[in-house]
């Protein structure tokens, strides 16, 4: 997988993080795992239902087909379309993202240890996997990330604030981090992330400049697909244009599914900068 190779070449052990936070990712486990395969905890957030289901009451052949249908767009283009995913899950007996997550854990060659509901009042799943004597965890939260849906007492918020050296991954996020109702999420990223890996739909590049973060520019970027043209990323396009290194990514990712036009930004706060391909200072 080209993305896995890119992650191995650009991250590795020197950029190990204990916790990876993936807002708007839904049931997408493979990408954050390939980025940080040694993390102890992966926190995924989406709108999709996440109930448990009785294995002994389901037809394996039927559920495998339903799972593959729900993952069809993801397998082709690297992201889920929310409305299509909801429709696919509603057509199954499971009606949960759990089969999708378990399929990806198995695809990554990881032993499954246990599956439980999150027990602190949140709606979500806790999946343990890996070595029995050293388990790792995937937490999936069904959570609306707009400001008025979560606060300091929220389970997800408390978990993130208790984390040091948080890695954040943002992909195919519908440019929601450009919108006013997501100030609390932007604040969490600014105050608690030690590394941010994102496609152009993540934190606005102008805001990274305001934060005085450093950014490594990977791939190429001129503009996103037309449906997102109202979001101004002209400063990001200028930064790519000014870069002397025009090396492209070997894969499409997010909404830019063609390798020749896709891009990723790897950013970090000024006190925790690190060497990265085409790193530039985002000073104002």
N, C-alpha and C positions, 0 to 999 in steps of 0.2 A: 504494500500500500504506500503510494508516494508520500502521503501526509505523515505516516509513521516514520518513514525514512527522514523526512525534513525535520521532524521533531527530535529524532535521535541525534541528528547532526547539529542542531541549534540549541538543544537543552542538555540532556544527559544529567549525570549525577550532580554537577555543580549548581544546577538550578532546581534541586529537589525541594518540594514543598509538602508539608504535612496534609494540608487541606486544599481541595480544588473546588471552587464555587462556579457554577454554570447557570446563571439566570437566563430564562427564556429558552433553555435548551430542551425542555421537555424530556422525553425518555431517550435521550442521546447519550449513551455511555462511552462508546468507542473513542470519540474524538478527545474528550478530556483524559481518558485513560492513556491513549497514545502519547499525549503531550506530557503527562506526569505519571508514568507507570508505577512509580514507587510511592505515591501518595498513600496516606493512611485512610483518608476519608474523601469521598466525592459527594458534593451537595448539588443535586439537580433540581430545578424548579420549572414547573409547567402548569398548565390548566387542566390536564387530562386526569380522569379518575384513577385511583390507585388502590382499589380494594384487593384483599386476598381472594383466593378462589380454591375450591376443593378439587385437587388433582384427580381423585378417584371417580369423580362424576363427569369428567370431560372426555371427549373423543380426541386422542392425540392427533389423528390425521386431520380432523376438522379444525382444531385449534392451530395447528401448524400452518394450514392454508390461510386462516384468518390473520395470523400474525404476519405472514409474508405479505398479505395484501395491505395491512396497516403500515408496513415498512417499505412499501414499493417505492414511493417518492424519495424516501431517505436513502435507500440503497442506490438510487440512480443519481441523486443530486446533493446528497450530504446533509439534508435538513428535512424536517417534517413540515407539512402544511397543516396548520392547526385545525381548520374546518374539515379537511379530508381525514385527518387522524381521528377526530371525534366521530365522524360518520363511520369509519371503519371499525372503531371500537364498539360503537353502539350496535353494530350488526353481529357481534359475537356474543357467546354466552358469558364470556369473561368480563368484558366491559372495564378493562383495567390495563394500565401500561405494564403491569408486571411481566406478562409473557415477552414483551419487547425487550425489557431490561434483562431478563434471564437469557434470552437468545443471544444478546450481545456479550454478556458475561461468558457464556459458553464459547462464542466466536473468538473471544480473546484468550481462550484456553485456561480459564480460571475456575477452580473448583468452587462449587456452591456449598455454603455451610448452613445458612439459615435465612428465613424470610419472616419478618414480623411487621406489624403496624407500629409506627412511631407512638410511643406511649406517654407523651407529655402534652397532650391536648391538641397537637397539630394533626392535620390530615396528611398522611404520608406513609412511606415504607422505609424500613431499614433492612438492607440485604447485606449479610456477611459473606465474604468469599475469601479465597486464598488458603494459606496454610492453617490448619486447625489450631496450632499453637501460636500463631501470629496473625489473627484475622484482620482483614480490612473491611471497610464499610462503605456502602453506597446508600445515601439518604436521598429519597425523592420526596419533595414537598409539593403538594397541590396548593399553590399560593398565588394570589393576585399581588403583583409587586408595585402597584400604584400606592402612593404615599398614604392614602387614607385607609388602606387595607392591612397595614402592618405598622407596628411601633415598637418601642423598647421592650414591651412585655411579650411580644410575639416570639414563639419558639424559634423560628428561623432567625430572626433578628438577634436574639440572645446567643444563639450558636455562632453566628458570624462575628459578633463583637468579642466573643471569648477566644477567637482564633488569632494567633500571631503568624505573620508571614503568609498571609492568604494568597493563593494563586487564583486569578479570575480569568475565565474564558468566556468570550461573547461571540456568538456566530448566528447569523440569520435572525437578528433580533427585531426586525421590522422598524428599526430606527427609534425604538421606544425610549432609549437613553437620550435622545434629542428632545423629548417631550417634557413639559413642565411637571406632570404628576409623578415623575420618577426621581425627584430630588433626593429623597431618603436613600434610594439605591445608589445614586451617584456619590452620596456622602460616604456610604459604607465602602465603596470601591476606593475613594480617595484616601480615607483614613485607615483602612485595614489591609489593602492589597499591597503586596511587595512585588508583584508582577502581574501584568495584564496582557493577555493575548486576545486580539480581536480582529474581526473583519471590519469593513467600513461602517457597518450598521451599529457599532458599539458606541463608546463614549466619543463625543465630537472631538475632532482633532484640535479645534480652537480651545476647547476646555482643557485638554491635556497641556496645551501651551500655557494657559492661565495657571494651571497647577504647577508649572515648571517641571513637568516630568520629562524624562528622556525617552526617545522612541526609536526602535529599530524598524526600518521600512523594508518589508519583504514583498517581492513580486512587483506588479504594476497597478496603478490606479489612475483613471481619468474621470470616471463617473460611474454611478451605480445604475441599475436597471431603471427604466423610465418611471415605474410606479413610485419610486422614491426620489424623484427629481426635485421635490419641494424641500428636501433637506440639504442644507448647504455644507458641502464638503470640499469647497473650492480650495481651502488652505491645505487640505490633505493632498489634493491633486497637484497643487503647486510644489509641495514638498517632494513628491515623487518626481515631478518634472525637473526640479533642481538637483536631484540626486545624480551623481556621476556614474553610479552602478545601475545598469539596466537589466540585471539578471532576473529572470522570471521564475515564478514557482512552476513546479512540474505537475501541478494539479489545479483544478478549479475548486473553489470552496465558497460556501455561503450562496448568495444570490448570483455571484459572478462565477458561473460554472465552467467557463473556458480558461484554461491554464494561462493563456496569453494576457488575460485581463484581470486575473484574480490577485488579491493582496491580503496580507496580514500585517498588523502592527503589533510589535512587542514593546510595551511601555513599562516604566518603573519610576518610583518616586526618586527625587534627587539624592536622598541619603542612602538609597539602595540601588544605585545604577549598576549595570553590568554590561560587559562587552557583547554586542550583537551585530549581526550583518546590517550594514548601512545605518548605524546608530547616529541620530542627530539630536541635538538639544532642542527641546520645544520651548525655548525662551521667547518671551513676547518681543 
